Amino acid sequence: MGYNSKKDYEWFKSNQATLFREHPNKYLVIRDQKVVCAYTDMEEAVSKSGLPLGEYVLQLCLEGPEAYTIQIHSPGRVAL
C-alpha cells in the first residue's frame, strides 16, 4: 500500500502549537509523524527533503487555525 498522508497531517494538527514554537512560519516536510526538514522557502523544503514526490506532507507552519486550513500535498505525478 502506498503512502497515506492522513496520519502525518493529523499529527501536524495535534502538535501544531509545539511545531510553531520550534519552526515558526516555515514549510515543514513531514513523514512518519516527524519533521524531516523545515525551510522558509517551499521549493527548498521540497528539494532538500530527500523524499520522492507524493511521499510526504508539505505544510506551512503558521500559528492558530490558519496553519491547517490549507493543506498542500506533494503530487505523485504531474500530467502536462
N, C-alpha and C positions, 0 to 999 in steps of 0.2 A: 504494500500500500504506500502511496506517495505521501509527501509531507502535508500535514494538516496544520494550517496556521492558527486555527481557533484557540488551541491551548496556549500558544505564545501570546496571542492578542489578549486573552482573558488574564494571563499572568501580568501583562503590562498594566491592564486596568486595575488589577488588585494591588499592584505595587507602584502605582503611578506617583504617589506623593514622595516616596523614597527615591524613585528613579529621577524625579525632577530635582531633588536636592543634590543628587550625585551628577546629573547630566542635564542641567537646565538649558532649554532651547536648542537641544542637539537632536540630530537624527540618529535613532538607535536601530541597529541591526540586531534582531532578537531571534534566537534559535534555541530550542530545548530549554526554554524558560531561563535564559541567560542573555546578558548583553554581550554580543560578540565584539561590537565596536560602537563608538559614538563620535560623530563629527558634526560641525556646524554646517557643512556642505553636504547636500543629499547625494550628489554624484560621487563625492569622495567616500562617503559611507558605503555606497554600493560597490565601488571599485575595490576598496580595501577590505571588504568583508571576507574575501576568500571563499565565498559560497556561491554555488550556481544560482542563477535567477530562478525564482519560484520556490526556493528552499529556505526562506526566512520571512520574518515580518519586518518591514521598514516603517518606523513610527517616529514622528516628530514629538519630542517630549516637552510638552507645554504644561503650565500649571492649571489646575482645575479641569472641569469637564471638556473644555476645548481640546484637551490633549487626546481625547478618544472619540470625538465626534466625527473625525475624518480618519479613515484607515487607508493606508497605501500598501497594496500587495505587490510584491515583485512578480512580474509576469513570467510564466514559464516559456512562452513562445510569443513572438511578435509576428503578425502577418502584415505584409506590405501590399 
